[in-house]
């Protein structure tokens, strides 16, 4: 329960709930997990005692049991005695259901008007048992009585009397509110909704020559919530927030609501701050977010960022499902015999203020471009980065080198099971068809056993972890370099 309450408080504070000032514009905190926290003003005209009020400004994916309503000024003691979420909006099916047992008109395909009594509306059944507008069943085909006869299906297009005042044009929250005085106020409503998401993307532009790149970050918002937010204040939460199901959230949200209601120019495109174990990005400008809209906003721009192109050759990787399977790794002489011939191209830079960056980077797609001699941009690769804190190194795989090739061969293999040892020797040939020298990092994985020793080598290596070593190879223009090593395993 403590963890759940922590999530509730995090969501509420992220949208500004912890502040005491009233909401002047709608406020959205959008999470990259397809949900958002909405906070906006609701004008209320209250009488002392109990007041009925219908609010139809929520989204189509509101979680009704997440609703919190309060007077932000604390002047009015306000509480919700009862809340009903109605989804029976005015539609042909719902109106047919409302007129079951009654007679209405139908217009036949020929244009004739006939009268018929609706015995059964038929069609999908909605609502109830947490089916917030969802299709929860089927009541069968419509049954209509015309001229004393029963027929299945509608005789034509139904024509209904004028809508009554209580007819709903969109889903609404109907409240019984209790206050200690008569008052007109702008109350605050907060709720969680689905149907909203965001993601980051990055464009990295390199010059024709050199490696000082420009990095532009974009936020892409998607609103499929069924509601438009006018001139909204936008905040984006980056990180994996534990989102529990609405039915599980109910008790924690109610406890919080009861406690709250019982109490009386050169401006950056976005600012960022650490929030709990996550990062919160606030866009500088308010923006209208239309329903069904995909909106893009620039949030990051780094100019002259030092970067480096790195070539990496990883000749063999054991499938992940076999790693740690020592019996397999001991008994398979062919382990490591297959060879990757591609040399990877990696682009790296440090996300630091000294390198003209320094803002924590949300996960997203990173595209790389380079300018041609005529100034046009050419696309040279892309990949996805994870959430990256400031001062960390970003390394992204962008493709395979065309003019650098590699060939990996096992030249010796000997096993003495009775003495519990294996010897292997590998040869890696690297060829460079460029007109300039290149450096390649050769990564080798020593999978067979935890205990190993490199007994001979043609060039120095660095131990990266308990099963990985890395050799550095410098290949001359139109030249070749051979890296060899022998490893002795014991168990």
Secondary structure as UniProt FT lines:
FT   HELIX           2..14
FT   TURN            15..18
FT   STRAND          27..31
FT   TURN            32..34
FT   STRAND          35..46
FT   STRAND          49..55
FT   TURN            60..61
FT   HELIX           64..66
FT   STRAND          68..70
FT   TURN            72..73
FT   STRAND          78..86
FT   HELIX           92..98
FT   STRAND          103..107
FT   TURN            109..110
FT   STRAND          113..120
FT   STRAND          124..126
FT   TURN            129..130
FT   STRAND          135..138
FT   STRAND          143..146
FT   TURN            147..148
FT   STRAND          149..152
FT   STRAND          157..159
FT   TURN            165..166
FT   STRAND          172..179
FT   STRAND          183..194
FT   STRAND          196..206
FT   STRAND          212..223
FT   STRAND          229..238
FT   HELIX           246..262
FT   STRAND          270..275
FT   TURN            276..277
FT   STRAND          278..283
FT   STRAND          287..289
FT   TURN            291..292
FT   STRAND          294..314
FT   HELIX           320..322
FT   TURN            323..324
FT   HELIX           326..331
FT   TURN            333..336
FT   STRAND          342..350
FT   HELIX           353..355
FT   STRAND          364..371
FT   TURN            373..374
FT   STRAND          377..385
FT   TURN            390..391
FT   STRAND          393..416
FT   TURN            417..420
FT   STRAND          421..432
FT   STRAND          438..445
FT   STRAND          451..457
FT   STRAND          461..465
FT   TURN            466..467
FT   STRAND          468..475
FT   TURN            477..478
FT   STRAND          479..490
//
